[in-house]
Amino acid sequence: MILNYWYAIIESNHIRHKPVGIKRMGIDLVLWRDAKSKVICMVNRCPHRGAALNLGRVKDSCIQCPYHGFQYNTEGKCTLIPCNGKNARIPLGFEVKTFSVREDRGFIWIWWGEERSQLPELPRFEQLPDSLDNTAEASQVWDVNYARIMENNFDFHHLPFVHRSVTPGVGTLIDPYHVEVEGDVISTWGQLRQDNDKSAEESPGWFFRITVIFPQLTSIELSPKLRLLVVVTPIDEDNSWVAIRYYQDYVRVTLLGRLVAWLILMVEFKIFQEQQDLPVFRSLQPKKE
C-alpha cells in the first residue's frame, strides 16, 4: 500500500472496552482503549510466542497477552512478565510495533508510513460537514482488490447500465465532463444525460460531482442535498474494507434525519452494491491492477 498517508481503518464506535483484532494493509492489527479512552493500535502479535493480543484484555492501561499474561503499554513496551516476577528486568526484544493514531469524524485513522516528528493533518472534504447529525454509515468486507474499487468510484459511466433497474430513464451520455487535479485531490463533475443531439442547456441531465482525496477517500454529490463518503482500505491483495456514509439535508430533525439517511444507505448497500456492483467487480479481469 502507498506509504506516508493517513488511513481510516475502522469506525470509532467499534472500539470499546475489549481489544479488537482487524487486518489492514496485509497486517494483523489490534486496537484498544487505555484508561483515558485513547485508542491504541499495534501489531496483533505477542513477541513471546506469537499469540494474538486481541484475545487478551486491557489491564492498567496495558494490553495483556492471553497466553502468558505479558503486558504491553501504550507505546508497545513490555512492562510485566508475570512468571519472572513484577520486579524482574524485561529482556530486550519484547516490544510490539505501534502506529500513530487519530480519532476523528467517526473513524479511527492510522499513519501508514515513516514516523515523523510532525505528522500532516488528516484528510478532509470541505464540502462535507464535520457534524454527523443526519448521517448514517455502515461498512463491509468485499472480496475485491482495493484498486478495482477506487477506480470504480470515478466511474459514473456505469450508472445507466449496472444500475438501470433503479435509475430508469437516465441517459448514457456524459456531457459536459470536467476534471481537475490539485496535488492528491482529483475532482470530476458533469452531467449524465440523453444522447439526443441537443446541448446540455437544451437537454439537461443528472448533475454529479466526484472528489477523490488520494489514496482512499471519495466524496460523491448526487444532489445538492445528498452526498456520500466512500472509504476504501485494503485488507490484503484480494479483500478490502469499504465504509459508506450518507449525508442528507432533506430532513434536519436529528433522529428522523438519521433514519432517512439510514434508509438511503440500506438501498445503497443491499441493492446498488450487493446485487449490482459486486457481481460485476468480482468478474473483472485481471482482478488486481
N, C-alpha and C positions, 0 to 999 in steps of 0.2 A: 504494500500500500504506500501511497505517496507520503513522504515524511514532512515533518515540520508544519503540521496543521492541527487545529483543534477538531476533535470528532465527537459528536453526540453518540452515545453508545447504549443508553437505556433511559427510560422515564424515571424521574426523581421519585415518584410515589411507589416504585417497585423496590426501593432500598429502604428498609425499615429497621427492625431490631435484629434480624438474623442475617448472617452473611449470605450473599447471593453470588452464585457462580454463573458466568456467561463466557461465550467465546466471541472474540472480535479480532480482526486482522490476523487470524490464524493462531491466536494465543489464548489460552485459558486464563481468565481473569476472575478475581474475587472482589466484590465490593461490600463495604460495611460502614457503619457509622460509629464514631468514637463517642465519648461521654458528652461532648458538646454538639452532637448530631452532625458533625462534619463528615462528609463522605470520603472514604479512603479506597483507593484502587491499587491492587497489586497482582502480581502473577499468582495464579491459584495452585501453588505447589510448595509444600514444605521442603526445604533443602535437606532435611534429615533423611527421610525415607520416601519422599515424593508424594505424600498424601495430599488430597485435595483439601485446601483450607476452608472452603465453603461448607464442608461437613462439620466444621468445628463451631465454636461460639465466640462471642465477644465478651471479654472479661477485663475490667480495669483499663479500658481504652486500648486494649491489645486484642489481637485475634489469636485464639488458642487452637493449635492443631488437634484434630480429633484422635490422632493415633497415640501420641506420647505426651501431649499436653504442652509442647513447646509454645512459648508465647512470643509474638512479634508486635512491636509497637507501630505507630502510625508512619514511621519512616522505614519500616521493614526490617528493623534490627531486632535480633533475638534478645529478649530481656530475662527469660527464665527457661532453664532445662530442669524440670522437676526432679528427675532421677538423680541429678548431680547436687541438688540442694539449692535453696534460694540465694545463698551467698557465694556459690561457685562462679568462677570466671567463665565467660562464654567463649568457646573456641572461635577462631577465625572461620569465616565461610558460612556462618549461619545468618544470612541476610536474604530477604525477599525483595525483588525489584518492585519499586513503587512508581506510580505515574502521577504527574501533576493533574489536579482535578479542579473543575469548576462546576457549580450547580447553578443553573440559570434557565429561566423560561420553561420550567418543567422537565428539563433534561439534565443528565449527568454528562459532562464533557471531559475528555482526557486529552492531554497534549501528547501527540504521537510524533516523536522526533527527538532531536538533540536537546538536552537540557540547557537552559539559558538563565542568566541572572534575571532577565526581564522578558516575560512572555507577551506576545501580542494580545490584543483584545479578542474576545470571542466574536465570531462572525455574526452579523445581524442584518436582517432585511429592514430597511427604513419604512417600507410600505406596510409592514405587519406591526400591530400594536404590541407593546410589552405585556399588557393585561391579557390574561387567559379567560376573562369573562366571555361568555357567548361563544366558546370554542368547545371542540371535542376532539379527542385523539385516540388512536389505537395503533398497535404495532403487530407485525407478523414476521415470521421467518420464511423467506422464499428460497426455493431451491434453484436460484438463478444467479449467475455471476453479476457482481456489483456493476461492472461497466455496461452490461447489457441494459440494466435498469436505468442507469443515469442517461444513457443515450436516448432512451425512450422518453425521458422527461422533457427533452427538447422537441419531441416529435408530435406536433399537433395534427400532422397529415393523416395519422391513422384513425382519427376520431370517426369519420363517416363510414369507415369500413369495419373496424373491430367493434365499435360501439353503436352500430347502426340501429340495433333493436331499441336502444334507449335515447337515441338522438335522431329521430326520423326527420327528414327534410333538410338536414344540414348539408350544405354544399361541399364540394370536393376541391374547389379552387382556393388556394391561399394567395390573396392579393388585396391590399399590399402586404409586404413582408419586410420587416426591418431587423437588423442585427447590430448590436453594439458590444464591443469588448473593452473593458477597462480593468486592467490587472487581472484579478481572479474572478471578476464578475462578468457574466455573459447575459445580455438581455435580448430577447426577441419579442416582437409584437406584430400584430396584423389582424387580418380578417379571414375567416373561413366562410366562403360564400359560393353561390351558384355560378357555374361556368356558362353564362348566358350571353356573352359578347357585350355586356353592359359594364360600365365603370363601377368602381366601388361606391361612388356617390349615388349613382342611379340604382344600384342593387346592393345595398349594404348587407353584411352577413354577421357572423358571430365574432365579436372582437375578443382577442385573447392577449395576454401578456405573460411571458415566462422569463423568470430571472433565476440564474444559477450562480451560487457562490461556490466556486470550485474548492474542494472536490466532492462535497456530499449533500449540499442543501439546494432545494428548488422551491421557489415560490411561483404559484400559478394563479393568475387572476382570471376567473371565469365570468365575473360580472363585477360592477362597482361595489356590490355588497357581499360577494362571495369569493374567498381566496382559500387556497390550501397550501400548506407547507409539507414538503416531502423530504424525509431524511433517509438516506441510504448509507449503510455501513457494512463493509464486508465482514462476514464471519470467517469464511475461508474462500478458496477459489470457486467453489460451487454453490455457496449459500450466502444470503445477505439478510441483514436486519433492516426492515422497512417500517418507518413510523410515518403516519399521516395525521395531520391536524387541520381541521377546518375552522376558519374564522368567518362568521356570518354576521351581517348587520341588519338582517331583515327584522329580527326581534331582539330587543336590547334588555328585556327583563331577564335578569341573570339565570334563574332556574329554567324558565321557558326557553331562553336563548340557547342554553346548553343542550336542552332536549332537541331543539331544531337542528343544531349543529351535529348532534349525535345521530339523528335520523339520516341526515345527508351523508355522514361518514359511513353508516351501515350500507347505504346504497353503493358508495364508493368501493368498499371492501368486498361486499357479498356479491355484487353484480359486476361492476366495472373491472375489478381486479381478479377475483377468484374465478368468475365464469368466463371472462372475456380476455383480459390482458395476459393472465398467467399461462393459459394453454398456448398462446402464440409465443410468449417468452421461452417456454420450455422447448418449443420446436425449432428455435433459431440455431443456425449452423454458421460458423463454429460457435460453440457455447461460450467461449471465452474470447474477449477482444485482445 
